[in-house]
Amino acid sequence: MAEPKPPVEDLMRYDQLAQLALRGVVREALRRVEREGLPGEHHFYIAFNTRYPGVILSARTMERYPREMTIVLQHQYWNLKVHDTWFEVELSFDNIPEKLIIPFNAVKGFLDPAVQFGLQFEVVAVEDQPEAATDAPGGSNGSSADHKSATSEAESTDGEGEKAKVVSLDAFRKK
């Protein structure tokens, strides 16, 4: 009987190709919202690594969320702009407007609870994606004071009195 062949090394990196394709789903969903607004009851929870190169947050927000942050795009967001490798959006935290810039490679999770659709990602290592550090405004490292981070739960209000929330996706994961 012939010996089993050892597994062949995946030089195509299908794992990375699949992640890239699924990040494209997030990009296209955001592009649709950029053009048409959020339809019906749809809204998004987007979790991201705040220390990823190219992520830009205020120093205040970075201090509050040093590693991971989840934002909600529902009622209180402005000026969503979607680019090929990153997106920007303005949110209000404690009645202070803030512009966030988030490379798609920094995204760890995407959820639309209205339709129970969610994606989880491995954050792409910068060495695996050399363009990741330079494509998004903000430069090549996560150490500047304008770079940010977040953890899991924070609340803020806007001028209309409604609360904007930063929440953990853990509550939506099946156990």
ABEGO torsion letter per residue (X at the ends): XBBBBBBBBBAAGAAAAAAAAAAAAAAAAAAAAAAAEBBEABBBBBBBBAABBGBBBBAAAAAABAABBBBBBBABBBGBBBBAABBBBBBBBGGBBBBBBBBAAABABBBBAAAGBBBBBBBBBAAABAAAAAABBGEABAABAABBBBBABBBBBBAAGBBBBBBBAAAABBX
